[in-house]
């Protein structure tokens, strides 16, 4: 009964944990690293083709984005998560594959002119579609019997539509342990979705610490703040450009703007237009509407019962095609533009920044976390100019932030969630936080609240049956911040090796089969080997 720490250890993105128990290999999340990548992640303790199950806390790419890569390398197991997360991953993983393929095509055009080798995307659309077919939805609080000795339960953690804490109850060799993965713990009193569910029992807790060093303070009046920003910007003749995560934050912004319009809080600009320029955000908004009954809070459901869509209003316009997107910036009338990605790293938001960052009358309004090393972080930290599509753009627009708005609990909320466990867990593992935050939050829990706490680095391994550390993680800094994937014979050969590893997994799965079938399988393999043996 072992747990391996692979990703988001002393870092905020790239969540990935491995459990080995009852003869099964389980991943809890399989996320892509975004923004600054400080530490080198260690390898998983098993091949992707040997993974039996993946359990997902929620759909954000920093928790799910490498699943198609696992599929490309041979994973064919089951992916279990909530129904809403299944719906969101169906669009988000496809979108991730599309972005990577598009970027590879763009880079290849430049590389060809410069006589450089081709770039290849991390994975392709076929890999995203392939892994999506392995998703199996669960309801909140449903007990899922994964296999002999392992039961799973998803509980609403209030971070995103469909987000969950995952409770694993494992019995192996007469020892039973309950392991809870917090996922991203939601902030209380968010619009649309419910507050976090507080769990009671756990032997081990693996919890996030994104805001473990700070308080969000008194909950601001977001509607008032947003209406004041819109009013001020429109009076100057500018646009309000909001880099926003397509899933979650965009829908919250629509919820606030609906109230602004309903209460006529912006004067002199009646029926102002609001553009949602993100095909992903448009699809996600439809999924929010589809999952209202199971995920919306009482206030939002109260509107629904009165026949009011909480995230729609007059003047809301969506753009799906690139032509529709281009027309937004040719319209001179002041408007609100909501576009992805939230950290300005990819997508159409970069085009809107190119058209609006240099205009003093405009406002760029940040409404979410900006990881270190991202374009969004650079702008909010005061950059005087940025590079967009090879062009230097001066930053003259007013840069603002809606303080306190976050899908993550602050330090108080994290501690409140942890203290709901009674009795205290045997050990608490702190993950998903910047290096200094993991350390300071761990120390606070240890000295002020009496918890047995560990903030592991990638590669750490722990025996959950005996409460014993088997391997210390490695604090190894990355030599380069970003790696570019080049199409070389070695890369193609690695793909062939992955196929071979999957073949070995399939062979092992056929142990105990009928001799006739096994002989036929062996003949087919030998025939293939005869063809390629050189």
GUGU-822916 format. One record per residue (C-alpha): x, y, z; residue in one letter; residue number from 1. Coordinates in steps of 0.2 Angstrom, whole numbers. Example, Ala and Ser with C-alpha at 12.3 -4.5 7.8 and 13.67 -1.06 7.14 Angstrom:
BEGIN
[[62, -22, 39], A, 1],
[[68, -5, 36], S, 2],
//
This chain:
BEGIN
[[0, 0, 0], X, 1],
[[11, 14, -7], X, 2],
[[9, 32, -12], X, 3],
[[21, 40, -24], X, 4],
[[22, 59, -26], X, 5],
[[25, 64, -44], X, 6],
[[19, 81, -49], X, 7],
[[13, 98, -40], X, 8],
[[25, 95, -26], X, 9],
[[32, 112, -20], X, 10],
[[24, 118, -36], X, 11],
[[6, 123, -40], X, 12],
[[2, 114, -57], X, 13],
[[5, 97, -64], X, 14],
[[-4, 87, -50], X, 15],
[[0, 68, -51], X, 16],
[[0, 55, -37], X, 17],
[[2, 36, -39], X, 18],
[[-6, 23, -28], X, 19],
[[0, 5, -28], X, 20],
[[-12, -7, -18], X, 21],
[[-21, -24, -20], X, 22],
[[-11, -28, -36], X, 23],
[[-17, -12, -44], X, 24],
[[-9, 4, -51], X, 25],
[[-19, 20, -48], X, 26],
[[-16, 38, -54], X, 27],
[[-25, 52, -44], X, 28],
[[-24, 66, -57], X, 29],
[[-12, 67, -72], X, 30],
[[-10, 86, -74], X, 31],
[[0, 96, -86], X, 32],
[[13, 109, -79], X, 33],
[[8, 127, -83], X, 34],
[[19, 143, -81], X, 35],
[[36, 142, -73], X, 36],
[[42, 124, -70], X, 37],
[[54, 125, -56], X, 38],
[[57, 107, -51], X, 39],
[[61, 91, -61], X, 40],
[[47, 78, -59], X, 41],
[[53, 61, -56], X, 42],
[[47, 46, -67], X, 43],
[[31, 36, -62], X, 44],
[[35, 19, -54], X, 45],
[[26, 10, -68], X, 46],
[[23, 11, -87], X, 47],
[[7, 20, -93], X, 48],
[[1, 3, -100], X, 49],
[[2, -4, -83], X, 50],
[[-10, 9, -75], X, 51],
[[-27, 1, -71], X, 52],
[[-36, 16, -65], X, 53],
[[-36, 35, -65], X, 54],
[[-46, 45, -53], X, 55],
[[-49, 63, -57], X, 56],
[[-53, 77, -44], X, 57],
[[-58, 90, -58], X, 58],
[[-56, 95, -76], X, 59],
[[-43, 109, -75], X, 60],
[[-29, 105, -87], X, 61],
[[-16, 106, -73], X, 62],
[[-25, 90, -66], X, 63],
[[-30, 81, -82], X, 64],
[[-19, 88, -96], X, 65],
[[-7, 73, -98], X, 66],
[[-20, 60, -99], X, 67],
[[-20, 60, -119], X, 68],
[[-1, 58, -117], X, 69],
[[-3, 42, -106], X, 70],
[[-15, 35, -119], X, 71],
[[-2, 38, -133], X, 72],
[[10, 29, -122], X, 73],
[[-1, 14, -120], X, 74],
[[-14, 18, -106], X, 75],
[[-30, 8, -109], X, 76],
[[-37, 8, -91], X, 77],
[[-53, 16, -83], X, 78],
[[-54, 34, -79], X, 79],
[[-66, 38, -65], X, 80],
[[-73, 55, -60], X, 81],
[[-89, 64, -58], X, 82],
[[-102, 66, -72], X, 83],
[[-99, 85, -74], X, 84],
[[-80, 82, -75], X, 85],
[[-83, 69, -88], X, 86],
[[-93, 82, -98], X, 87],
[[-80, 96, -96], X, 88],
[[-65, 84, -100], X, 89],
[[-73, 79, -116], X, 90],
[[-71, 97, -122], X, 91],
[[-55, 103, -112], X, 92],
[[-44, 88, -118], X, 93],
[[-49, 90, -136], X, 94],
[[-46, 109, -134], X, 95],
[[-29, 105, -127], X, 96],
[[-24, 94, -141], X, 97],
[[-31, 107, -154], X, 98],
[[-20, 121, -146], X, 99],
[[-4, 110, -146], X, 100],
[[-7, 104, -164], X, 101],
[[-10, 122, -170], X, 102],
[[6, 128, -161], X, 103],
[[16, 114, -168], X, 104],
[[10, 119, -186], X, 105],
[[14, 137, -182], X, 106],
[[32, 133, -176], X, 107],
[[35, 121, -190], X, 108],
[[32, 135, -203], X, 109],
[[45, 145, -194], X, 110],
[[57, 131, -192], X, 111],
[[56, 126, -210], X, 112],
[[61, 144, -215], X, 113],
[[75, 143, -203], X, 114],
[[81, 126, -208], X, 115],
[[77, 118, -191], X, 116],
[[70, 101, -186], X, 117],
[[51, 99, -185], X, 118],
[[42, 101, -169], X, 119],
[[28, 89, -164], X, 120],
[[14, 92, -151], X, 121],
[[14, 82, -135], X, 122],
[[-1, 73, -141], X, 123],
[[-13, 73, -155], X, 124],
[[-32, 74, -156], X, 125],
[[-34, 55, -159], X, 126],
[[-25, 53, -141], X, 127],
[[-38, 65, -133], X, 128],
[[-53, 56, -141], X, 129],
[[-45, 39, -137], X, 130],
[[-43, 43, -118], X, 131],
[[-60, 51, -117], X, 132],
[[-68, 35, -122], X, 133],
[[-61, 27, -106], X, 134],
[[-70, 39, -95], X, 135],
[[-84, 32, -83], X, 136],
[[-95, 45, -73], X, 137],
[[-100, 43, -55], X, 138],
[[-112, 53, -44], X, 139],
[[-107, 63, -29], X, 140],
[[-107, 52, -13], X, 141],
[[-109, 36, -23], X, 142],
[[-98, 22, -16], X, 143],
[[-88, 15, -31], X, 144],
[[-81, -3, -29], X, 145],
[[-66, -1, -40], X, 146],
[[-59, -19, -37], X, 147],
[[-57, -31, -22], X, 148],
[[-50, -21, -8], X, 149],
[[-53, -3, -15], X, 150],
[[-68, 8, -14], X, 151],
[[-69, 26, -20], X, 152],
[[-81, 40, -16], X, 153],
[[-81, 58, -24], X, 154],
[[-87, 72, -13], X, 155],
[[-91, 90, -19], X, 156],
[[-76, 101, -15], X, 157],
[[-84, 117, -22], X, 158],
[[-69, 122, -33], X, 159],
[[-77, 120, -50], X, 160],
[[-92, 112, -58], X, 161],
[[-90, 93, -54], X, 162],
[[-74, 95, -43], X, 163],
[[-72, 83, -30], X, 164],
[[-62, 77, -15], X, 165],
[[-58, 58, -18], X, 166],
[[-59, 46, -3], X, 167],
[[-50, 29, -6], X, 168],
[[-53, 15, 6], X, 169],
[[-40, 2, 4], X, 170],
[[-39, -15, 12], X, 171],
[[-24, -25, 9], X, 172],
[[-16, -40, 19], X, 173],
[[-29, -37, 33], X, 174],
[[-24, -18, 35], X, 175],
[[-38, -5, 30], X, 176],
[[-33, 13, 27], X, 177],
[[-43, 28, 22], X, 178],
[[-34, 40, 10], X, 179],
[[-42, 57, 6], X, 180],
[[-35, 68, -9], X, 181],
[[-42, 85, -6], X, 182],
[[-42, 90, -25], X, 183],
[[-42, 109, -26], X, 184],
[[-53, 115, -11], X, 185],
[[-65, 128, -16], X, 186],
[[-68, 145, -9], X, 187],
[[-84, 148, 1], X, 188],
[[-98, 158, -6], X, 189],
[[-93, 157, -24], X, 190],
[[-107, 161, -37], X, 191],
[[-116, 146, -45], X, 192],
[[-108, 131, -37], X, 193],
[[-110, 124, -19], X, 194],
[[-98, 126, -4], X, 195],
[[-85, 112, -1], X, 196],
[[-91, 97, 8], X, 197],
[[-82, 93, 24], X, 198],
[[-77, 75, 27], X, 199],
[[-75, 67, 44], X, 200],
[[-63, 51, 43], X, 201],
[[-46, 49, 35], X, 202],
[[-30, 40, 40], X, 203],
[[-20, 50, 27], X, 204],
[[-24, 67, 19], X, 205],
[[-16, 74, 3], X, 206],
[[-21, 92, 2], X, 207],
[[-17, 107, -9], X, 208],
[[-10, 123, -2], X, 209],
[[-11, 136, -16], X, 210],
[[-16, 150, -4], X, 211],
[[-9, 142, 12], X, 212],
[[0, 158, 16], X, 213],
[[-13, 171, 14], X, 214],
[[-31, 177, 17], X, 215],
[[-43, 182, 4], X, 216],
[[-50, 195, 17], X, 217],
[[-68, 201, 18], X, 218],
[[-78, 195, 3], X, 219],
[[-79, 210, -8], X, 220],
[[-94, 216, -17], X, 221],
[[-89, 209, -34], X, 222],
[[-104, 216, -43], X, 223],
[[-101, 234, -37], X, 224],
[[-82, 233, -41], X, 225],
[[-85, 226, -58], X, 226],
[[-98, 238, -62], X, 227],
[[-87, 253, -57], X, 228],
[[-73, 246, -68], X, 229],
[[-84, 244, -83], X, 230],
[[-92, 262, -80], X, 231],
[[-74, 270, -79], X, 232],
[[-68, 261, -94], X, 233],
[[-83, 264, -105], X, 234],
[[-83, 283, -100], X, 235],
[[-65, 284, -107], X, 236],
[[-71, 275, -123], X, 237],
[[-61, 259, -120], X, 238],
[[-64, 241, -119], X, 239],
[[-63, 230, -103], X, 240],
[[-53, 214, -108], X, 241],
[[-54, 200, -96], X, 242],
[[-42, 185, -97], X, 243],
[[-52, 172, -90], X, 244],
[[-52, 153, -88], X, 245],
[[-64, 146, -100], X, 246],
[[-71, 134, -87], X, 247],
[[-77, 141, -71], X, 248],
[[-71, 159, -70], X, 249],
[[-80, 164, -87], X, 250],
[[-97, 158, -80], X, 251],
[[-94, 167, -64], X, 252],
[[-91, 183, -74], X, 253],
[[-107, 181, -83], X, 254],
[[-116, 178, -67], X, 255],
[[-110, 195, -60], X, 256],
[[-113, 204, -77], X, 257],
[[-131, 198, -77], X, 258],
[[-134, 206, -60], X, 259],
[[-126, 222, -66], X, 260],
[[-137, 223, -81], X, 261],
[[-153, 218, -71], X, 262],
[[-149, 231, -58], X, 263],
[[-144, 245, -71], X, 264],
[[-127, 248, -62], X, 265],
[[-118, 255, -78], X, 266],
[[-125, 271, -84], X, 267],
[[-125, 279, -101], X, 268],
[[-120, 263, -110], X, 269],
[[-136, 255, -110], X, 270],
[[-137, 237, -117], X, 271],
[[-118, 236, -118], X, 272],
[[-111, 221, -127], X, 273],
[[-102, 207, -119], X, 274],
[[-92, 195, -130], X, 275],
[[-87, 178, -124], X, 276],
[[-73, 174, -137], X, 277],
[[-68, 156, -134], X, 278],
[[-76, 141, -142], X, 279],
[[-71, 131, -126], X, 280],
[[-80, 144, -114], X, 281],
[[-96, 143, -125], X, 282],
[[-96, 124, -124], X, 283],
[[-92, 125, -105], X, 284],
[[-106, 137, -102], X, 285],
[[-118, 124, -110], X, 286],
[[-111, 111, -99], X, 287],
[[-114, 122, -84], X, 288],
[[-132, 124, -89], X, 289],
[[-134, 105, -92], X, 290],
[[-128, 101, -74], X, 291],
[[-138, 114, -65], X, 292],
[[-148, 102, -54], X, 293],
[[-133, 92, -47], X, 294],
[[-120, 106, -45], X, 295],
[[-128, 124, -43], X, 296],
[[-131, 131, -26], X, 297],
[[-147, 137, -18], X, 298],
[[-146, 155, -25], X, 299],
[[-143, 150, -43], X, 300],
[[-156, 136, -42], X, 301],
[[-168, 150, -35], X, 302],
[[-166, 160, -51], X, 303],
[[-168, 144, -62], X, 304],
[[-184, 140, -53], X, 305],
[[-190, 158, -58], X, 306],
[[-186, 155, -76], X, 307],
[[-170, 165, -76], X, 308],
[[-154, 158, -83], X, 309],
[[-141, 164, -71], X, 310],
[[-127, 165, -84], X, 311],
[[-136, 173, -99], X, 312],
[[-143, 191, -102], X, 313],
[[-147, 203, -116], X, 314],
[[-131, 209, -125], X, 315],
[[-122, 193, -123], X, 316],
[[-113, 188, -139], X, 317],
[[-102, 172, -142], X, 318],
[[-89, 170, -155], X, 319],
[[-84, 153, -161], X, 320],
[[-76, 155, -178], X, 321],
[[-60, 164, -180], X, 322],
[[-69, 177, -192], X, 323],
[[-81, 181, -178], X, 324],
[[-67, 183, -166], X, 325],
[[-58, 196, -178], X, 326],
[[-74, 206, -180], X, 327],
[[-74, 210, -161], X, 328],
[[-59, 221, -162], X, 329],
[[-65, 230, -178], X, 330],
[[-80, 236, -168], X, 331],
[[-76, 253, -160], X, 332],
[[-90, 253, -147], X, 333],
[[-84, 250, -129], X, 334],
[[-87, 232, -124], X, 335],
[[-83, 219, -112], X, 336],
[[-72, 205, -120], X, 337],
[[-70, 189, -110], X, 338],
[[-57, 177, -118], X, 339],
[[-46, 162, -113], X, 340],
[[-33, 157, -108], X, 341],
[[-34, 164, -90], X, 342],
[[-15, 166, -89], X, 343],
[[-14, 173, -106], X, 344],
[[-2, 159, -112], X, 345],
[[-12, 153, -127], X, 346],
[[-29, 155, -136], X, 347],
[[-38, 171, -142], X, 348],
[[-34, 182, -127], X, 349],
[[-17, 185, -134], X, 350],
[[-25, 193, -150], X, 351],
[[-36, 204, -139], X, 352],
[[-21, 209, -129], X, 353],
[[-12, 214, -145], X, 354],
[[-26, 225, -150], X, 355],
[[-30, 233, -133], X, 356],
[[-14, 233, -122], X, 357],
[[-7, 248, -130], X, 358],
[[-23, 259, -128], X, 359],
[[-23, 270, -113], X, 360],
[[-42, 270, -113], X, 361],
[[-44, 251, -111], X, 362],
[[-43, 241, -95], X, 363],
[[-36, 223, -94], X, 364],
[[-44, 215, -79], X, 365],
[[-37, 200, -71], X, 366],
[[-49, 189, -62], X, 367],
[[-39, 173, -57], X, 368],
[[-22, 166, -52], X, 369],
[[-7, 170, -62], X, 370],
[[7, 157, -61], X, 371],
[[25, 163, -61], X, 372],
[[32, 163, -78], X, 373],
[[16, 166, -87], X, 374],
[[12, 181, -98], X, 375],
[[-2, 186, -86], X, 376],
[[10, 186, -72], X, 377],
[[22, 197, -81], X, 378],
[[8, 210, -85], X, 379],
[[1, 210, -68], X, 380],
[[18, 212, -60], X, 381],
[[21, 228, -70], X, 382],
[[29, 224, -87], X, 383],
[[31, 240, -98], X, 384],
[[30, 229, -114], X, 385],
[[27, 212, -119], X, 386],
[[30, 201, -135], X, 387],
[[15, 195, -144], X, 388],
[[16, 186, -161], X, 389],
[[34, 192, -163], X, 390],
[[29, 210, -160], X, 391],
[[33, 221, -145], X, 392],
[[18, 229, -138], X, 393],
[[18, 243, -125], X, 394],
[[8, 241, -110], X, 395],
[[-2, 257, -108], X, 396],
[[-19, 251, -104], X, 397],
[[-25, 251, -85], X, 398],
[[-20, 235, -77], X, 399],
[[-33, 229, -63], X, 400],
[[-37, 214, -53], X, 401],
[[-53, 209, -44], X, 402],
[[-45, 205, -27], X, 403],
[[-51, 191, -17], X, 404],
[[-59, 182, -32], X, 405],
[[-53, 164, -32], X, 406],
[[-59, 147, -34], X, 407],
[[-47, 141, -21], X, 408],
[[-49, 142, -2], X, 409],
[[-37, 154, 7], X, 410],
[[-27, 148, 22], X, 411],
[[-42, 150, 34], X, 412],
[[-53, 139, 22], X, 413],
[[-39, 126, 20], X, 414],
[[-38, 124, 39], X, 415],
[[-57, 124, 41], X, 416],
[[-58, 109, 28], X, 417],
[[-43, 100, 37], X, 418],
[[-50, 102, 55], X, 419],
[[-66, 94, 50], X, 420],
[[-57, 77, 51], X, 421],
[[-60, 69, 68], X, 422],
[[-49, 62, 74], X, 423],
[[-34, 70, 66], X, 424],
[[-27, 60, 52], X, 425],
[[-11, 50, 55], X, 426],
[[-2, 61, 43], X, 427],
[[-5, 76, 32], X, 428],
[[4, 78, 15], X, 429],
[[5, 96, 9], X, 430],
[[6, 98, -10], X, 431],
[[0, 109, -24], X, 432],
[[8, 125, -18], X, 433],
[[23, 136, -22], X, 434],
[[39, 130, -13], X, 435],
[[39, 143, 1], X, 436],
[[20, 141, 4], X, 437],
[[22, 122, 6], X, 438],
[[35, 125, 19], X, 439],
[[26, 139, 29], X, 440],
[[9, 131, 28], X, 441],
[[16, 114, 34], X, 442],
[[25, 123, 49], X, 443],
[[9, 132, 54], X, 444],
[[-1, 115, 54], X, 445],
[[13, 107, 64], X, 446],
[[16, 120, 77], X, 447],
[[-1, 128, 79], X, 448],
[[-13, 114, 76], X, 449],
[[-2, 99, 81], X, 450],
[[-3, 89, 64], X, 451],
[[10, 77, 58], X, 452],
[[14, 85, 42], X, 453],
[[25, 82, 27], X, 454],
[[28, 92, 11], X, 455],
[[36, 79, 0], X, 456],
[[46, 83, -16], X, 457],
[[43, 73, -32], X, 458],
[[49, 55, -31], X, 459],
[[45, 53, -13], X, 460],
[[37, 36, -8], X, 461],
[[27, 32, 7], X, 462],
[[21, 16, 15], X, 463],
[[3, 19, 20], X, 464],
[[1, 2, 29], X, 465],
[[15, 6, 41], X, 466],
[[16, 25, 41], X, 467],
[[34, 25, 35], X, 468],
[[43, 35, 22], X, 469],
[[52, 23, 10], X, 470],
[[60, 36, -1], X, 471],
[[64, 55, 0], X, 472],
[[59, 66, -14], X, 473],
[[72, 75, -24], X, 474],
[[73, 94, -24], X, 475],
[[80, 95, -42], X, 476],
[[78, 111, -51], X, 477],
[[75, 111, -69], X, 478],
[[89, 117, -80], X, 479],
[[78, 124, -93], X, 480],
[[61, 132, -90], X, 481],
[[52, 125, -106], X, 482],
[[57, 110, -117], X, 483],
[[53, 110, -135], X, 484],
[[48, 93, -142], X, 485],
[[58, 90, -158], X, 486],
[[53, 76, -171], X, 487],
[[69, 65, -171], X, 488],
[[72, 47, -174], X, 489],
[[74, 45, -155], X, 490],
[[57, 52, -152], X, 491],
[[49, 40, -164], X, 492],
[[58, 26, -157], X, 493],
[[52, 31, -139], X, 494],
[[34, 29, -147], X, 495],
[[39, 11, -153], X, 496],
[[46, 7, -135], X, 497],
[[29, 13, -128], X, 498],
[[20, 1, -140], X, 499],
[[31, -13, -134], X, 500],
[[28, -10, -116], X, 501],
[[9, -10, -119], X, 502],
[[11, -27, -128], X, 503],
[[20, -34, -112], X, 504],
[[5, -28, -102], X, 505],
[[-7, -36, -113], X, 506],
[[3, -52, -113], X, 507],
[[2, -52, -93], X, 508],
[[-16, -49, -94], X, 509],
[[-19, -65, -104], X, 510],
[[-10, -76, -91], X, 511],
[[-22, -90, -87], X, 512],
[[-30, -90, -104], X, 513],
[[-34, -105, -115], X, 514],
[[-19, -113, -122], X, 515],
[[-26, -112, -139], X, 516],
[[-29, -93, -138], X, 517],
[[-12, -90, -130], X, 518],
[[-3, -101, -144], X, 519],
[[-12, -91, -157], X, 520],
[[-7, -74, -149], X, 521],
[[11, -80, -148], X, 522],
[[11, -85, -166], X, 523],
[[5, -68, -171], X, 524],
[[19, -59, -161], X, 525],
[[32, -70, -168], X, 526],
[[25, -67, -186], X, 527],
[[27, -48, -182], X, 528],
[[44, -50, -176], X, 529],
[[49, -60, -191], X, 530],
[[44, -46, -202], X, 531],
[[53, -33, -192], X, 532],
[[68, -42, -186], X, 533],
[[83, -34, -194], X, 534],
//
